[in-house]
């Protein structure tokens, strides 16, 4: 759900950047520390384990498929 909210903000920032910078910014990167959430954004099908996720959060998959948003996995723990 957090990645989906970040995608909404990212989409707005993408439009803002295109208007302010007068050049075409094509992709916004979103870092995600949850491997399952990162995989979910790229899967075309909906596994039974994610059926409880409200449809309003599914737009991130469309944005990833269109290439407007790139989800980047990051480690959850800081080494050390």
MDAnalysis code that builds the backbone (N, CA, C; Angstrom):
import MDAnalysis as mda
import numpy as np

u = mda.Universe.empty(240, n_residues=80, atom_resindex=np.repeat(np.arange(80), 3), trajectory=True)
u.add_TopologyAttr("name", ["N", "CA", "C"] * 80)
u.add_TopologyAttr("resid", np.arange(1, 81))
u.add_TopologyAttr("resname", ["UNK", "UNK", "UNK", "UNK", "UNK", "UNK", "UNK", "UNK", "UNK", "UNK", "UNK", "UNK", "UNK", "UNK", "UNK", "UNK", "UNK", "UNK", "UNK", "UNK", "UNK", "UNK", "UNK", "UNK", "UNK", "UNK", "UNK", "UNK", "UNK", "UNK", "UNK", "UNK", "UNK", "UNK", "UNK", "UNK", "UNK", "UNK", "UNK", "UNK", "UNK", "UNK", "UNK", "UNK", "UNK", "UNK", "UNK", "UNK", "UNK", "UNK", "UNK", "UNK", "UNK", "UNK", "UNK", "UNK", "UNK", "UNK", "UNK", "UNK", "UNK", "UNK", "UNK", "UNK", "UNK", "UNK", "UNK", "UNK", "UNK", "UNK", "UNK", "UNK", "UNK", "UNK", "UNK", "UNK", "UNK", "UNK", "UNK", "UNK"])
u.atoms.positions = np.array([
    [0.821, -1.185, 0.000],
    [0.000, 0.000, 0.000],
    [0.872, 1.258, 0.000],
    [1.992, 1.184, 0.714],
    [2.892, 2.338, 0.742],
    [3.503, 2.584, -0.633],
    [3.852, 1.510, -1.336],
    [4.417, 1.659, -2.678],
    [3.391, 2.271, -3.624],
    [2.136, 1.892, -3.463],
    [1.079, 2.445, -4.290],
    [0.900, 3.940, -4.029],
    [0.931, 4.333, -2.764],
    [0.831, 5.756, -2.431],
    [2.039, 6.522, -2.968],
    [3.210, 5.915, -2.874],
    [4.410, 6.557, -3.421],
    [4.307, 6.701, -4.938],
    [3.682, 5.720, -5.580],
    [3.500, 5.795, -7.033],
    [2.585, 6.948, -7.417],
    [1.542, 7.179, -6.618],
    [0.647, 8.314, -6.889],
    [1.419, 9.624, -6.796],
    [2.219, 9.759, -5.750],
    [3.037, 10.962, -5.586],
    [4.066, 11.068, -6.715],
    [4.653, 9.927, -7.068],
    [5.647, 9.905, -8.141],
    [5.074, 10.342, -9.469],
    [3.864, 9.908, -9.747],
    [3.210, 10.293, -11.001],
    [2.991, 11.802, -11.041],
    [2.591, 12.379, -9.912],
    [2.414, 13.837, -9.844],
    [3.746, 14.556, -10.007],
    [4.785, 14.035, -9.364],
    [6.110, 14.650, -9.481],
    [6.664, 14.531, -10.890],
    [6.339, 13.447, -11.567],
    [6.768, 13.261, -12.948],
    [6.177, 14.353, -13.836],
    [4.894, 14.630, -13.666],
    [4.257, 15.695, -14.442],
    [4.831, 17.062, -14.081],
    [5.062, 17.290, -12.801],
    [5.638, 18.555, -12.353],
    [7.038, 18.756, -12.929],
    [7.852, 17.718, -12.889],
    [9.209, 17.803, -13.428],
    [9.191, 18.099, -14.923],
    [8.276, 17.464, -15.637],
    [8.176, 17.715, -17.076],
    [7.773, 19.152, -17.363],
    [6.898, 19.717, -16.540],
    [6.456, 21.102, -16.748],
    [7.520, 22.115, -16.352],
    [8.213, 21.873, -15.252],
    [9.194, 22.842, -14.757],
    [10.504, 22.788, -15.533],
    [10.983, 21.593, -15.807],
    [12.290, 21.444, -16.441],
    [12.252, 21.603, -17.957],
    [11.061, 21.603, -18.526],
    [10.904, 21.703, -19.976],
    [11.684, 20.622, -20.726],
    [11.818, 19.482, -20.100],
    [12.370, 18.315, -20.788],
    [11.606, 17.099, -20.307],
    [11.609, 16.074, -21.093],
    [10.789, 14.918, -20.786],
    [11.496, 13.974, -19.819],
    [10.952, 13.888, -18.617],
    [11.405, 12.917, -17.625],
    [10.463, 11.734, -17.765],
    [11.010, 10.558, -18.051],
    [10.158, 9.422, -18.384],
    [9.881, 8.478, -17.230],
    [10.779, 8.418, -16.251],
    [10.642, 7.410, -15.204],
    [10.938, 7.981, -13.828],
    [10.162, 7.551, -12.863],
    [10.404, 7.856, -11.458],
    [10.786, 6.534, -10.782],
    [11.855, 6.552, -9.990],
    [12.287, 5.367, -9.252],
    [11.684, 5.380, -7.856],
    [11.144, 4.239, -7.443],
    [10.617, 4.074, -6.094],
    [11.354, 2.905, -5.461],
    [11.966, 3.153, -4.317],
    [12.698, 2.104, -3.597],
    [11.755, 1.392, -2.638],
    [11.793, 0.067, -2.668],
    [10.921, -0.757, -1.836],
    [11.780, -1.775, -1.097],
    [11.568, -1.901, 0.218],
    [12.355, -2.863, 0.996],
    [11.588, -4.157, 1.261],
    [10.469, -4.353, 0.592],
    [9.671, -5.562, 0.756],
    [9.688, -6.318, -0.568],
    [10.349, -7.458, -0.576],
    [10.518, -8.235, -1.812],
    [9.174, -8.669, -2.404],
    [8.243, -9.070, -1.561],
    [6.938, -9.500, -2.057],
    [6.198, -8.342, -2.718],
    [6.260, -7.156, -2.128],
    [5.601, -5.987, -2.716],
    [6.252, -5.615, -4.039],
    [7.562, -5.715, -4.101],
    [8.281, -5.394, -5.342],
    [7.908, -6.379, -6.449],
    [7.820, -7.655, -6.128],
    [7.422, -8.657, -7.117],
    [5.970, -8.470, -7.546],
    [5.117, -8.093, -6.616],
    [3.691, -7.916, -6.909],
    [3.477, -6.827, -7.955],
    [4.322, -5.802, -7.956],
    [4.150, -4.713, -8.919],
    [4.445, -5.152, -10.346],
    [5.177, -6.252, -10.499],
    [5.553, -6.702, -11.849],
    [4.755, -7.892, -12.341],
    [3.961, -8.541, -11.504],
    [3.232, -9.743, -11.909],
    [1.922, -9.381, -12.602],
    [1.681, -9.970, -13.778],
    [0.446, -9.659, -14.495],
    [-0.790, -10.321, -13.884],
    [-0.605, -11.429, -13.177],
    [-1.747, -12.123, -12.589],
    [-1.869, -11.746, -11.119],
    [-3.000, -12.096, -10.533],
    [-3.241, -11.770, -9.134],
    [-3.311, -13.057, -8.332],
    [-2.247, -13.395, -7.599],
    [-2.274, -14.605, -6.798],
    [-3.312, -14.511, -5.681],
    [-3.758, -15.657, -5.195],
    [-4.797, -15.679, -4.164],
    [-4.367, -14.997, -2.873],
    [-3.067, -14.927, -2.601],
    [-2.595, -14.298, -1.371],
    [-2.752, -12.782, -1.390],
    [-2.947, -12.192, -2.547],
    [-3.072, -10.729, -2.628],
    [-4.498, -10.288, -2.939],
    [-5.460, -11.196, -2.886],
    [-6.815, -10.805, -3.253],
    [-7.455, -9.849, -2.245],
    [-6.901, -9.732, -1.048],
    [-7.452, -8.801, -0.068],
    [-7.019, -7.367, -0.329],
    [-6.070, -7.154, -1.224],
    [-5.600, -5.802, -1.534],
    [-6.665, -5.085, -2.351],
    [-7.069, -3.925, -1.882],
    [-8.112, -3.153, -2.528],
    [-7.690, -2.776, -3.947],
    [-8.646, -2.719, -4.841],
    [-8.380, -2.431, -6.253],
    [-7.729, -1.059, -6.451],
    [-7.940, -0.140, -5.511],
    [-7.364, 1.195, -5.655],
    [-5.844, 1.197, -5.571],
    [-5.260, 0.104, -5.087],
    [-3.803, 0.023, -4.998],
    [-3.171, -0.649, -6.220],
    [-3.972, -1.110, -7.147],
    [-3.456, -1.858, -8.298],
    [-2.903, -0.965, -9.404],
    [-3.110, 0.346, -9.326],
    [-2.649, 1.238, -10.396],
    [-1.124, 1.224, -10.542],
    [-0.406, 0.898, -9.482],
    [1.059, 0.882, -9.564],
    [1.524, -0.146, -10.586],
    [0.796, -1.239, -10.718],
    [1.170, -2.263, -11.704],
    [1.066, -1.702, -13.122],
    [0.040, -0.904, -13.372],
    [-0.114, -0.280, -14.688],
    [1.022, 0.695, -14.967],
    [1.385, 1.469, -13.948],
    [2.463, 2.448, -14.119],
    [3.807, 1.763, -14.368],
    [4.044, 0.648, -13.694],
    [5.278, -0.121, -13.910],
    [5.269, -0.713, -15.322],
    [4.132, -1.249, -15.737],
    [4.031, -1.836, -17.079],
    [4.231, -0.784, -18.176],
    [3.779, 0.445, -17.935],
    [3.936, 1.523, -18.907],
    [5.336, 2.130, -18.882],
    [6.131, 1.789, -17.865],
    [7.491, 2.297, -17.780],
    [7.611, 3.655, -17.112],
    [6.547, 4.164, -16.541],
    [6.596, 5.465, -15.866],
    [7.226, 5.359, -14.479],
    [7.080, 4.182, -13.860],
    [7.621, 3.961, -12.518],
    [8.489, 2.720, -12.547],
    [9.637, 2.837, -11.904],
    [10.548, 1.702, -11.769],
    [10.688, 1.416, -10.283],
    [10.359, 0.193, -9.891],
    [10.452, -0.209, -8.488],
    [11.812, -0.866, -8.274],
    [12.566, -0.311, -7.348],
    [13.922, -0.782, -7.079],
    [13.977, -1.430, -5.702],
    [14.371, -2.702, -5.625],
    [14.464, -3.345, -4.304],
    [15.694, -2.846, -3.526],
    [15.512, -2.645, -2.248],
    [16.608, -2.255, -1.361],
    [16.607, -3.195, -0.158],
    [17.766, -3.425, 0.453],
    [17.781, -4.324, 1.613],
    [17.065, -3.696, 2.813],
    [16.408, -4.538, 3.590],
    [15.682, -4.059, 4.772],
    [16.618, -3.716, 5.909],
    [17.694, -4.447, 6.016],
    [18.640, -4.239, 7.104],
    [19.866, -3.489, 6.642],
    [20.393, -2.730, 7.559],
    [21.660, -2.049, 7.305],
    [22.764, -2.976, 7.760],
    [23.709, -3.325, 6.868],
    [24.785, -4.228, 7.291],
    [25.642, -3.590, 8.372],
    [26.107, -4.425, 9.275],
    [27.031, -3.878, 10.253],
    [26.899, -4.402, 11.585],
])
